[in-house]
Amino acid sequence: MSRNWKGSQVLKIRDIETGYGKVKILHGVDLTVPKGGIVALLGGNGTGKSTLLKCVSGLLRPWSGTIEFDGQSISGLRPDRIVRLGLVQVTQSKDSFPVLTVDENLRMGAYTRSDRAGIAEDMDKVFEYFPVLKERRSQLAATLSGGEIQMMVIGRGLMARPKMIMFDEPSSALSPKVVSDICSAIGRIRDEGITILLVEQNVNMALMLADYGYIIRDGRVDIEGKSDTLIDSAAVRQAYFGGTVADLSKEIKNE
């Protein structure tokens, strides 16, 4: 459940517009993430969630607007420079390296580092989060289950020793047991002091973890608020299980 919504803003997104070719996907998105907090970004398929993450991580250039991370403008920076600043995107499990072992996949996350002792320490920490990865460390990633691959991808992101992680639907298409394990791991990662932006379609999981939530529709932030307010709203349940985001907007404003 959410904690106090306080602290300096480590990520500031202001009036971001971008898209693909001539098709605009984001229409002036504003979003902030406080240091040490968890912010959930929610919305249906095709609403612009992943596009926003790509823009922040440097995979897609903003057409207009500003993005600041830890007090520095990162708008238009190359992805590797953004990673070196401490901002890492953890993608879905399909973005693993199937012909590499688990150990090699994890070490790919530390490609910007040269501190061998620190890398070994962080590898041990990943294995504490996900003990099954230690058992599988010599196996090719292609031989892992979907849940094990997702754990490995999260571990790879941690190997960069980030200040902030952006998760892109980490619970997608996974069993309830694996979702529970990943949910627990995300909470522990936050307790280690790492700031988190969580993009999810699992609304209950996201809002139970988060301090604050944004609901995006048609490339715009339609609703925002403390996660306690959003998760307790009947309109949220209606919007995701039979209602509309317009219904949600109306009810939240009346609460």
Number of C-alpha atoms within 10 A of each C-alpha: 13 19 14 9 16 12 11 13 16 19 24 19 19 16 16 23 22 24 19 10 6 7 8 13 19 25 17 16 19 17 17 19 26 20 19 21 27 29 28 29 28 26 25 15 11 13 19 25 26 18 19 24 21 17 24 30 24 19 16 20 18 21 15 14 15 18 23 17 22 17 12 12 13 20 23 18 16 14 20 15 14 19 22 15 16 16 25 26 22 21 19 19 23 11 11 19 18 16 13 16 19 30 19 17 23 28 20 17 21 21 13 14 15 9 10 10 9 14 20 13 12 20 20 14 15 23 17 13 19 19 13 13 22 15 11 16 17 13 17 17 23 15 14 17 12 19 21 20 24 26 25 26 25 27 25 25 26 24 26 24 22 18 20 30 26 23 24 22 21 26 25 16 12 16 11 10 10 17 19 14 15 21 18 13 18 22 15 13 18 17 12 10 14 21 24 28 24 26 25 23 20 16 19 14 17 26 28 16 22 24 23 29 29 24 22 22 20 16 23 21 21 16 19 19 15 19 25 17 16 23 21 11 15 13 22 24 17 14 16 16 9 9 13 14 20 13 14 23 17 12 14 17 8 7 7
